[in-house]
């Protein structure tokens, strides 16, 4: 598969998970300066790694939520919480994951992650 095919496959998957508008905003946020980064995200993150079949999309999404919460990346956590819901994760699964996060990453980090998750779940009509 060539790089352009991977890019198109990744862009399609990304839009399915996050919606055309959200992806469009992220792809243009840094103008021409950000185009190479968006190419990497579409072709390699989503066109390759996210497109593999060994992990179900919901499992992959829960892993991403855990990593973004643990890394203290609130913007990416918000994005991947929305993706997790789109990929079929339940609020209960997200809650259990964030409770593990509290035990292994600490209460202050868990407070931030819970706040963001609560906001996203409310926005998405899940709370």
VOFI-150851 format. One record per atom (N, C-alpha, C): residue in three letters; residue number from 0; atom name; x, y, z. Coordinates in Angstrom, 2 decimals, padded with zeros to 5 digits. Example, Ala and Ser with C-alpha at 12.3 -4.5 7.8 and 13.67 -1.06 7.14 Angstrom:
! VOFI-150851
- ALA:0:N:013.19:-005.69:007.80;
- ALA:0:CA:012.30:-004.50:007.80;
- ALA:0:C:013.20:-003.30:007.80;
- SER:1:N:012.85:-002.25:007.08;
- SER:1:CA:013.67:-001.06:007.14;
- SER:1:C:012.90:000.03:007.87;
END
This chain:
! VOFI-150851
- UNK:0:N:000.85:-001.17:000.00;
- UNK:0:CA:000.00:000.00:000.00;
- UNK:0:C:000.90:001.24:000.00;
- UNK:1:N:000.57:002.20:-000.85;
- UNK:1:CA:001.40:003.39:-000.89;
- UNK:1:C:000.96:004.40:000.17;
- UNK:2:N:001.80:005.39:000.36;
- UNK:2:CA:001.60:006.40:001.39;
- UNK:2:C:000.28:007.15:001.20;
- UNK:3:N:-000.08:007.45:-000.03;
- UNK:3:CA:-001.33:008.18:-000.30;
- UNK:3:C:-002.55:007.34:000.08;
- UNK:4:N:-002.50:006.03:-000.20;
- UNK:4:CA:-003.60:005.15:000.20;
- UNK:4:C:-003.75:005.11:001.71;
- UNK:5:N:-002.61:005.02:002.40;
- UNK:5:CA:-002.64:005.03:003.87;
- UNK:5:C:-003.21:006.34:004.38;
- UNK:6:N:-002.81:007.44:003.77;
- UNK:6:CA:-003.32:008.76:004.17;
- UNK:6:C:-004.83:008.81:004.02;
- UNK:7:N:-005.34:008.39:002.88;
- UNK:7:CA:-006.79:008.44:002.63;
- UNK:7:C:-007.54:007.51:003.59;
- UNK:8:N:-007.00:006.32:003.82;
- UNK:8:CA:-007.63:005.39:004.75;
- UNK:8:C:-007.65:005.98:006.16;
- UNK:9:N:-006.54:006.59:006.56;
- UNK:9:CA:-006.46:007.20:007.88;
- UNK:9:C:-007.39:008.38:008.03;
- UNK:10:N:-007.47:009.21:007.01;
- UNK:10:CA:-008.36:010.37:007.06;
- UNK:10:C:-009.81:009.91:007.18;
- UNK:11:N:-010.17:008.89:006.44;
- UNK:11:CA:-011.54:008.35:006.49;
- UNK:11:C:-011.85:007.83:007.89;
- UNK:12:N:-010.95:007.05:008.47;
- UNK:12:CA:-011.16:006.50:009.81;
- UNK:12:C:-011.24:007.63:010.83;
- UNK:13:N:-010.37:008.57:010.72;
- UNK:13:CA:-010.35:009.70:011.65;
- UNK:13:C:-011.68:010.47:011.61;
- UNK:14:N:-012.21:010.70:010.42;
- UNK:14:CA:-013.48:011.40:010.29;
- UNK:14:C:-014.64:010.57:010.84;
- UNK:15:N:-014.57:009.25:010.66;
- UNK:15:CA:-015.61:008.37:011.22;
- UNK:15:C:-015.61:008.43:012.73;
- UNK:16:N:-014.44:008.51:013.32;
- UNK:16:CA:-014.33:008.52:014.78;
- UNK:16:C:-014.66:009.87:015.40;
- UNK:17:N:-014.24:010.94:014.75;
- UNK:17:CA:-014.34:012.25:015.39;
- UNK:17:C:-015.24:013.24:014.68;
- UNK:18:N:-015.66:012.91:013.47;
- UNK:18:CA:-016.53:013.80:012.71;
- UNK:18:C:-015.75:014.73:011.79;
- UNK:19:N:-016.39:015.08:010.67;
- UNK:19:CA:-015.74:015.93:009.67;
- UNK:19:C:-015.30:017.27:010.24;
- UNK:20:N:-016.19:017.90:011.00;
- UNK:20:CA:-015.90:019.23:011.52;
- UNK:20:C:-014.70:019.24:012.46;
- UNK:21:N:-014.68:018.31:013.41;
- UNK:21:CA:-013.59:018.25:014.37;
- UNK:21:C:-012.25:017.96:013.68;
- UNK:22:N:-012.26:017.03:012.74;
- UNK:22:CA:-011.03:016.70:012.02;
- UNK:22:C:-010.59:017.89:011.16;
- UNK:23:N:-011.54:018.53:010.50;
- UNK:23:CA:-011.21:019.70:009.70;
- UNK:23:C:-010.55:020.79:010.52;
- UNK:24:N:-011.07:021.05:011.71;
- UNK:24:CA:-010.48:022.07:012.59;
- UNK:24:C:-009.07:021.69:013.00;
- UNK:25:N:-008.89:020.44:013.35;
- UNK:25:CA:-007.56:020.00:013.78;
- UNK:25:C:-006.57:020.02:012.62;
- UNK:26:N:-007.04:019.69:011.42;
- UNK:26:CA:-006.14:019.64:010.27;
- UNK:26:C:-005.70:021.02:009.81;
- UNK:27:N:-006.49:022.04:010.09;
- UNK:27:CA:-006.14:023.40:009.64;
- UNK:27:C:-005.66:024.30:010.77;
- UNK:28:N:-005.61:023.79:011.98;
- UNK:28:CA:-005.27:024.61:013.14;
- UNK:28:C:-003.91:025.29:013.03;
- UNK:29:N:-002.95:024.65:012.39;
- UNK:29:CA:-001.60:025.22:012.29;
- UNK:29:C:-001.25:025.65:010.87;
- UNK:30:N:-002.27:025.77:010.02;
- UNK:30:CA:-002.06:026.23:008.65;
- UNK:30:C:-001.09:025.34:007.89;
- UNK:31:N:-000.37:025.96:006.97;
- UNK:31:CA:000.60:025.21:006.15;
- UNK:31:C:001.71:024.61:007.01;
- UNK:32:N:002.05:025.29:008.09;
- UNK:32:CA:003.10:024.80:008.98;
- UNK:32:C:002.74:023.41:009.53;
- UNK:33:N:001.46:023.16:009.77;
- UNK:33:CA:001.03:021.90:010.36;
- UNK:33:C:000.74:020.79:009.37;
- UNK:34:N:000.79:021.07:008.07;
- UNK:34:CA:000.46:020.03:007.08;
- UNK:34:C:001.31:018.77:007.19;
- UNK:35:N:002.62:018.87:007.38;
- UNK:35:CA:003.40:017.64:007.52;
- UNK:35:C:002.98:016.81:008.74;
- UNK:36:N:002.66:017.48:009.85;
- UNK:36:CA:002.20:016.75:011.04;
- UNK:36:C:000.88:016.05:010.76;
- UNK:37:N:-000.04:016.72:010.09;
- UNK:37:CA:-001.33:016.12:009.77;
- UNK:37:C:-001.15:014.92:008.82;
- UNK:38:N:-000.19:015.03:007.93;
- UNK:38:CA:000.09:013.89:007.05;
- UNK:38:C:000.53:012.67:007.88;
- UNK:39:N:001.42:012.90:008.83;
- UNK:39:CA:001.89:011.81:009.69;
- UNK:39:C:000.72:011.21:010.47;
- UNK:40:N:-000.12:012.07:011.04;
- UNK:40:CA:-001.26:011.60:011.83;
- UNK:40:C:-002.20:010.76:010.97;
- UNK:41:N:-002.54:011.27:009.78;
- UNK:41:CA:-003.48:010.54:008.92;
- UNK:41:C:-002.88:009.26:008.36;
- UNK:42:N:-001.68:009.35:007.80;
- UNK:42:CA:-001.10:008.19:007.12;
- UNK:42:C:-000.62:007.12:008.09;
- UNK:43:N:000.02:007.53:009.16;
- UNK:43:CA:000.67:006.54:010.02;
- UNK:43:C:-000.12:006.23:011.29;
- UNK:44:N:-000.59:007.25:011.99;
- UNK:44:CA:-001.35:006.97:013.21;
- UNK:44:C:-002.67:006.27:012.88;
- UNK:45:N:-003.45:006.86:011.97;
- UNK:45:CA:-004.77:006.29:011.66;
- UNK:45:C:-004.75:005.36:010.45;
- UNK:46:N:-003.96:005.66:009.44;
- UNK:46:CA:-003.92:004.82:008.25;
- UNK:46:C:-003.18:003.52:008.45;
- UNK:47:N:-002.31:003.47:009.44;
- UNK:47:CA:-001.55:002.25:009.72;
- UNK:47:C:-001.92:001.69:011.09;
- UNK:48:N:-001.47:002.32:012.17;
- UNK:48:CA:-001.61:001.74:013.51;
- UNK:48:C:-003.08:001.58:013.92;
- UNK:49:N:-003.89:002.62:013.76;
- UNK:49:CA:-005.30:002.51:014.14;
- UNK:49:C:-006.06:001.55:013.24;
- UNK:50:N:-005.57:001.28:012.06;
- UNK:50:CA:-006.26:000.41:011.11;
- UNK:50:C:-005.92:-001.07:011.27;
- UNK:51:N:-005.02:-001.39:012.16;
- UNK:51:CA:-004.66:-002.79:012.39;
- UNK:51:C:-005.82:-003.52:013.06;
- UNK:52:N:-005.82:-004.84:012.99;
- UNK:52:CA:-006.99:-005.59:013.44;
- UNK:52:C:-006.81:-006.36:014.75;
- UNK:53:N:-005.63:-006.38:015.34;
- UNK:53:CA:-005.42:-007.20:016.54;
- UNK:53:C:-006.20:-006.68:017.75;
- UNK:54:N:-006.41:-005.39:017.82;
- UNK:54:CA:-007.21:-004.80:018.91;
- UNK:54:C:-008.50:-004.26:018.33;
- UNK:55:N:-009.58:-004.49:019.04;
- UNK:55:CA:-010.87:-003.92:018.64;
- UNK:55:C:-010.80:-002.40:018.80;
- UNK:56:N:-011.54:-001.65:017.98;
- UNK:56:CA:-011.51:-000.19:018.11;
- UNK:56:C:-011.82:000.31:019.52;
- UNK:57:N:-012.77:-000.32:020.21;
- UNK:57:CA:-013.10:000.12:021.57;
- UNK:57:C:-011.92:-000.09:022.51;
- UNK:58:N:-011.23:-001.22:022.38;
- UNK:58:CA:-010.06:-001.49:023.21;
- UNK:58:C:-008.97:-000.47:022.92;
- UNK:59:N:-008.72:-000.22:021.66;
- UNK:59:CA:-007.71:000.75:021.26;
- UNK:59:C:-008.06:002.13:021.84;
- UNK:60:N:-009.34:002.49:021.80;
- UNK:60:CA:-009.78:003.78:022.34;
- UNK:60:C:-009.55:003.86:023.85;
- UNK:61:N:-009.86:002.78:024.57;
- UNK:61:CA:-009.64:002.80:026.01;
- UNK:61:C:-008.15:002.94:026.33;
- UNK:62:N:-007.31:002.30:025.55;
- UNK:62:CA:-005.86:002.45:025.74;
- UNK:62:C:-005.46:003.90:025.53;
- UNK:63:N:-005.99:004.53:024.50;
- UNK:63:CA:-005.66:005.93:024.23;
- UNK:63:C:-006.14:006.84:025.36;
- UNK:64:N:-007.35:006.60:025.86;
- UNK:64:CA:-007.85:007.40:026.98;
- UNK:64:C:-006.90:007.26:028.18;
- UNK:65:N:-006.50:006.04:028.47;
- UNK:65:CA:-005.60:005.80:029.59;
- UNK:65:C:-004.26:006.53:029.39;
- UNK:66:N:-003.71:006.43:028.18;
- UNK:66:CA:-002.42:007.08:027.92;
- UNK:66:C:-002.52:008.60:027.99;
- UNK:67:N:-003.58:009.16:027.44;
- UNK:67:CA:-003.71:010.62:027.45;
- UNK:67:C:-003.96:011.14:028.86;
- UNK:68:N:-004.72:010.39:029.65;
- UNK:68:CA:-004.94:010.78:031.05;
- UNK:68:C:-003.62:010.69:031.82;
- UNK:69:N:-002.89:009.59:031.65;
- UNK:69:CA:-001.63:009.40:032.36;
- UNK:69:C:-000.57:010.42:031.94;
- UNK:70:N:-000.59:010.80:030.68;
- UNK:70:CA:000.40:011.76:030.18;
- UNK:70:C:000.01:013.20:030.49;
- UNK:71:N:-001.18:013.41:031.05;
- UNK:71:CA:-001.63:014.76:031.37;
- UNK:71:C:-001.88:015.61:030.13;
- UNK:72:N:-002.48:015.01:029.12;
- UNK:72:CA:-002.76:015.70:027.86;
- UNK:72:C:-004.27:015.97:027.76;
- UNK:73:N:-004.78:017.04:028.38;
- UNK:73:CA:-006.22:017.25:028.46;
- UNK:73:C:-006.91:017.42:027.11;
- UNK:74:N:-006.29:018.09:026.17;
- UNK:74:CA:-006.93:018.27:024.85;
- UNK:74:C:-007.06:016.94:024.12;
- UNK:75:N:-006.01:016.16:024.12;
- UNK:75:CA:-006.06:014.86:023.46;
- UNK:75:C:-006.96:013.89:024.23;
- UNK:76:N:-007.00:014.02:025.55;
- UNK:76:CA:-007.91:013.19:026.35;
- UNK:76:C:-009.34:013.44:025.92;
- UNK:77:N:-009.71:014.70:025.77;
- UNK:77:CA:-011.06:015.07:025.32;
- UNK:77:C:-011.37:014.45:023.96;
- UNK:78:N:-010.44:014.57:023.03;
- UNK:78:CA:-010.62:014.02:021.69;
- UNK:78:C:-010.83:012.51:021.76;
- UNK:79:N:-009.99:011.83:022.52;
- UNK:79:CA:-010.05:010.37:022.55;
- UNK:79:C:-011.21:009.84:023.41;
- UNK:80:N:-011.71:010.63:024.33;
- UNK:80:CA:-012.94:010.24:025.03;
- UNK:80:C:-014.10:010.23:024.04;
- UNK:81:N:-014.17:011.25:023.19;
- UNK:81:CA:-015.23:011.28:022.18;
- UNK:81:C:-015.09:010.11:021.21;
- UNK:82:N:-013.85:009.81:020.82;
- UNK:82:CA:-013.61:008.67:019.95;
- UNK:82:C:-013.98:007.35:020.62;
- UNK:83:N:-013.71:007.24:021.92;
- UNK:83:CA:-014.04:006.02:022.66;
- UNK:83:C:-015.55:005.80:022.66;
- UNK:84:N:-016.31:006.85:022.88;
- UNK:84:CA:-017.77:006.71:022.86;
- UNK:84:C:-018.24:006.31:021.47;
- UNK:85:N:-017.67:006.92:020.45;
- UNK:85:CA:-018.02:006.58:019.06;
- UNK:85:C:-017.67:005.13:018.75;
- UNK:86:N:-016.60:004.63:019.35;
- UNK:86:CA:-016.16:003.25:019.10;
- UNK:86:C:-016.86:002.24:020.02;
- UNK:87:N:-017.87:002.68:020.76;
- UNK:87:CA:-018.69:001.76:021.53;
- UNK:87:C:-018.33:001.59:022.99;
- UNK:88:N:-017.41:002.38:023.50;
- UNK:88:CA:-017.09:002.29:024.93;
- UNK:88:C:-018.24:002.90:025.73;
- UNK:89:N:-018.48:002.32:026.89;
- UNK:89:CA:-019.55:002.80:027.75;
- UNK:89:C:-019.00:003.76:028.81;
- UNK:90:N:-019.86:004.60:029.36;
- UNK:90:CA:-019.42:005.44:030.48;
- UNK:90:C:-018.85:004.61:031.64;
- UNK:91:N:-019.42:003.44:031.87;
- UNK:91:CA:-018.93:002.58:032.96;
- UNK:91:C:-017.51:002.10:032.69;
- UNK:92:N:-017.21:001.75:031.45;
- UNK:92:CA:-015.84:001.34:031.10;
- UNK:92:C:-014.87:002.50:031.30;
- UNK:93:N:-015.27:003.67:030.87;
- UNK:93:CA:-014.42:004.85:031.03;
- UNK:93:C:-014.22:005.15:032.51;
- UNK:94:N:-015.28:005.04:033.29;
- UNK:94:CA:-015.18:005.27:034.73;
- UNK:94:C:-014.20:004.28:035.37;
- UNK:95:N:-014.32:003.00:035.05;
- UNK:95:CA:-013.41:002.00:035.61;
- UNK:95:C:-011.96:002.29:035.22;
- UNK:96:N:-011.75:002.65:033.98;
- UNK:96:CA:-010.40:002.99:033.53;
- UNK:96:C:-009.86:004.17:034.32;
- UNK:97:N:-010.68:005.18:034.55;
- UNK:97:CA:-010.21:006.37:035.27;
- UNK:97:C:-010.01:006.09:036.76;
- UNK:98:N:-010.69:005.10:037.30;
- UNK:98:CA:-010.42:004.70:038.68;
- UNK:98:C:-009.05:004.01:038.78;
- UNK:99:N:-008.71:003.19:037.79;
- UNK:99:CA:-007.36:002.62:037.74;
- UNK:99:C:-006.33:003.74:037.62;
- UNK:100:N:-006.64:004.71:036.81;
- UNK:100:CA:-005.77:005.88:036.64;
- UNK:100:C:-005.53:006.55:037.98;
- UNK:101:N:-006.57:006.69:038.79;
- UNK:101:CA:-006.43:007.32:040.11;
- UNK:101:C:-005.45:006.55:040.99;
- UNK:102:N:-005.57:005.22:040.96;
- UNK:102:CA:-004.70:004.40:041.81;
- UNK:102:C:-003.25:004.44:041.36;
- UNK:103:N:-003.01:004.45:040.06;
- UNK:103:CA:-001.65:004.32:039.56;
- UNK:103:C:-000.99:005.64:039.16;
- UNK:104:N:-001.80:006.69:038.95;
- UNK:104:CA:-001.23:007.98:038.53;
- UNK:104:C:-001.45:009.08:039.54;
- UNK:105:N:-002.34:008.85:040.50;
- UNK:105:CA:-002.55:009.83:041.56;
- UNK:105:C:-003.88:010.56:041.47;
- UNK:106:N:-004.32:011.01:042.62;
- UNK:106:CA:-005.61:011.68:042.75;
- UNK:106:C:-005.66:013.01:041.98;
- UNK:107:N:-004.64:013.87:042.07;
- UNK:107:CA:-004.73:015.13:041.32;
- UNK:107:C:-004.92:014.92:039.81;
- UNK:108:N:-004.17:013.98:039.26;
- UNK:108:CA:-004.32:013.68:037.82;
- UNK:108:C:-005.70:013.10:037.54;
- UNK:109:N:-006.19:012.25:038.47;
- UNK:109:CA:-007.50:011.65:038.29;
- UNK:109:C:-008.61:012.69:038.37;
- UNK:110:N:-008.45:013.68:039.22;
- UNK:110:CA:-009.45:014.75:039.28;
- UNK:110:C:-009.58:015.46:037.95;
- UNK:111:N:-008.46:015.77:037.32;
- UNK:111:CA:-008.50:016.42:036.01;
- UNK:111:C:-009.14:015.52:034.97;
- UNK:112:N:-008.75:014.26:034.95;
- UNK:112:CA:-009.30:013.33:033.97;
- UNK:112:C:-010.80:013.12:034.18;
- UNK:113:N:-011.22:013.01:035.43;
- UNK:113:CA:-012.65:012.86:035.72;
- UNK:113:C:-013.44:014.11:035.30;
- UNK:114:N:-012.87:015.28:035.55;
- UNK:114:CA:-013.54:016.52:035.15;
- UNK:114:C:-013.75:016.55:033.64;
- UNK:115:N:-012.71:016.23:032.89;
- UNK:115:CA:-012.80:016.23:031.43;
- UNK:115:C:-013.78:015.17:030.95;
- UNK:116:N:-013.70:013.98:031.54;
- UNK:116:CA:-014.62:012.90:031.14;
- UNK:116:C:-016.07:013.28:031.43;
- UNK:117:N:-016.31:013.89:032.57;
- UNK:117:CA:-017.67:014.31:032.91;
- UNK:117:C:-018.19:015.33:031.90;
- UNK:118:N:-017.34:016.28:031.53;
- UNK:118:CA:-017.74:017.28:030.53;
- UNK:118:C:-018.09:016.61:029.21;
- UNK:119:N:-017.23:015.71:028.74;
- UNK:119:CA:-017.46:015.03:027.47;
- UNK:119:C:-018.71:014.17:027.53;
- UNK:120:N:-018.88:013.41:028.60;
- UNK:120:CA:-020.06:012.55:028.73;
- UNK:120:C:-021.34:013.38:028.74;
- UNK:121:N:-021.32:014.54:029.38;
- UNK:121:CA:-022.49:015.41:029.37;
- UNK:121:C:-022.74:015.96:027.96;
- UNK:122:N:-021.67:016.43:027.32;
- UNK:122:CA:-021.80:016.96:025.95;
- UNK:122:C:-022.39:015.93:025.00;
- UNK:123:N:-022.02:014.67:025.20;
- UNK:123:CA:-022.46:013.59:024.32;
- UNK:123:C:-023.77:012.94:024.79;
- UNK:124:N:-024.38:013.50:025.83;
- UNK:124:CA:-025.66:012.99:026.32;
- UNK:124:C:-025.57:011.63:026.99;
- UNK:125:N:-024.43:011.32:027.57;
- UNK:125:CA:-024.22:010.02:028.21;
- UNK:125:C:-024.33:010.09:029.73;
- UNK:126:N:-024.50:011.29:030.29;
- UNK:126:CA:-024.70:011.47:031.74;
- UNK:126:C:-025.98:012.24:031.97;
END
